């Protein structure tokens, strides 16, 4: 399983044709929109390496305030400048994909709550997770908390109501 960038773990290469699906635009990850492409072009002018580009993307998305609410697309997050973890993940992925970096999303539990986070593919490192949502994360290269993957983006129920807060409840504890 992948880990954060700071671990230094290496991984075998994945054939490029297996990664093309993770470069495509989707209704929630509009990597082909002019607004996303323009922002990605500015990032690519400043940063020449994939990890430098990911750092710039992470800073951009990390600085957007987190608010509970309905799932937003990448463009909706960019325009509203606020959103939940799923929307922030959509924006992170859209910017990565527009920069030519394969990206995907995962859903699971982090710090005891339902959560979404992005992973980006880096040659020589494999799939690496990043945490652009939690404000206690101050370094894009490492993730302080634990993240338990339950589903990748292909198996998410679109009817999920993110206006609700979901918490993992251990045996004997009361739900909040």
C-alpha positions as a printed Julia matrix, in Angstrom:
176×3 Matrix{Float64}:
   0.0    0.0     0.0
   1.09   3.51   -0.7
   2.17   5.89    1.99
   3.05   9.55    2.28
   5.9   11.12    0.34
   8.1   11.6     3.41
   8.43   7.84    3.89
  10.72   7.6     0.87
   9.15   4.3    -0.16
   9.77   3.35   -3.76
   7.47   1.34   -6.0
   7.7   -0.35   -9.38
   6.48   1.63  -12.37
   2.93   1.27  -13.68
   2.49   1.2   -17.47
   1.41   4.61  -18.78
  -1.69   3.21  -20.49
  -2.91   2.0   -17.08
  -2.71   5.56  -15.76
  -4.68   7.35  -18.51
  -8.0    6.95  -16.7
  -6.5    8.96  -13.83
  -5.8   11.88  -16.18
  -9.36  12.21  -17.5
 -11.79  15.0   -16.74
 -15.04  14.0   -14.98
 -18.2   15.89  -13.97
 -16.77  16.5   -10.46
 -13.13  16.75  -11.48
 -13.23  19.19  -14.41
  -9.54  19.08  -15.3
 -10.31  20.17  -18.87
 -12.11  23.4   -17.9
 -10.36  26.64  -18.95
 -10.26  27.94  -15.36
  -8.55  24.77  -14.07
  -6.21  24.61  -17.1
  -5.15  28.25  -16.62
  -4.36  27.69  -12.96
  -2.45  24.51  -13.83
  -0.47  26.36  -16.53
   0.63  28.96  -13.95
   1.71  26.18  -11.6
   3.65  24.42  -14.38
   5.46  27.65  -15.29
   6.65  28.08  -11.68
   7.33  24.44  -10.82
   9.27  22.11  -13.1
   9.02  18.82  -11.16
   5.89  16.79  -10.38
   6.51  16.96   -6.63
   7.01  20.75   -6.88
   3.72  21.01   -8.76
   1.97  18.84   -6.17
   3.32  21.08   -3.42
   1.9   24.16   -5.16
  -1.44  22.37   -5.68
  -1.48  21.23   -2.05
  -0.89  24.79   -0.8
  -3.67  26.13   -3.03
  -6.22  23.54   -1.89
  -5.07  23.38    1.74
  -5.65  27.14    2.13
  -9.32  26.86    1.09
 -11.52  26.83    4.22
 -13.18  23.55    5.13
 -16.94  23.62    5.63
 -19.39  20.75    5.93
 -21.9   20.76    3.13
 -22.9   19.13   -0.12
 -20.28  17.65   -2.41
 -18.92  20.28   -4.8
 -17.05  19.86   -8.04
 -13.53  21.18   -8.5
 -14.83  24.33  -10.21
 -17.43  24.93   -7.51
 -14.7   24.75   -4.85
 -12.45  27.05   -6.85
 -15.26  29.6    -7.27
 -16.73  29.43   -3.76
 -13.37  29.1    -1.99
 -14.84  26.74    0.6
 -15.88  23.14    0.78
 -15.78  19.7     2.34
 -13.08  17.08    1.98
 -14.67  15.57   -1.14
 -14.77  18.9    -2.97
 -11.22  19.75   -1.93
 -10.14  16.31   -3.17
 -11.89  17.0    -6.49
  -9.96  20.27   -6.89
  -6.63  18.66   -5.95
  -7.23  15.9    -8.52
  -8.36  18.3   -11.25
  -5.24  20.45  -10.86
  -2.96  17.39  -10.79
  -4.6   15.96  -13.89
  -4.41  19.29  -15.71
  -0.66  19.28  -14.89
  -0.33  15.77  -16.37
  -0.05  14.03  -12.97
  -2.36  11.02  -12.54
  -4.6   11.44   -9.49
  -7.38   9.47   -7.84
  -9.56   9.7    -4.75
 -10.15   7.44   -1.79
 -12.86   7.39    0.81
 -12.54   6.04    4.3
 -12.0    7.06    7.87
  -9.46   9.59    9.11
  -9.21  10.85   12.66
 -12.43   9.0    13.47
 -14.6   10.6    10.76
 -15.73   9.71    7.25
 -13.23  11.35    4.93
 -12.01  11.69    1.33
  -8.43  12.35    0.25
  -6.46  12.34   -3.0
  -3.56  10.22   -4.14
  -1.17  11.17   -6.93
   1.04   8.87   -8.96
   4.72   9.74   -8.87
   7.18   7.79  -10.99
   9.43   5.75   -8.72
   7.15   6.27   -5.7
   3.86   4.84   -6.95
   0.55   6.09   -5.56
   1.16   8.6    -2.78
  -1.56  10.0    -0.52
  -1.82  13.69    0.28
  -3.99  15.47    2.82
  -5.14  18.91    1.63
  -8.15  19.12    3.98
  -7.04  18.9     7.61
  -5.48  22.07    8.92
  -3.3   20.2    11.41
  -1.43  18.9     8.38
   1.31  21.44    7.84
   3.59  19.53    5.49
   2.35  18.24    2.15
   4.93  15.43    2.25
   3.65  13.69    5.36
   0.3   12.8     6.88
   0.13  13.03   10.66
  -3.09  11.09   11.21
  -4.15   7.64   10.18
  -6.25   7.05    7.09
  -8.19   3.81    6.59
  -9.25   3.25    2.99
 -12.75   1.85    2.55
 -13.47   2.61   -1.11
 -11.93   4.24   -4.11
 -13.82   6.87   -6.09
 -15.41   4.3    -8.39
 -17.63   2.88   -5.67
 -18.98   5.96   -3.91
 -22.72   6.35   -3.55
 -23.64   9.62   -5.21
 -26.57   9.97   -2.81
 -24.21  10.45    0.14
 -25.48  13.37    2.19
 -22.39  15.24    3.33
 -24.45  17.73    5.29
 -24.27  15.12    8.03
 -21.2   14.39   10.09
 -20.29  10.74   10.34
 -18.08   9.51   13.15
 -16.44   6.17   13.71
 -17.68   4.85   17.03
 -15.6    2.25   18.83
 -17.27  -0.5    20.82
 -18.82   0.85   23.98
 -18.53   4.53   22.97
 -21.49   6.79   22.34
 -22.05   8.4    18.92
 -21.7   12.18   18.73
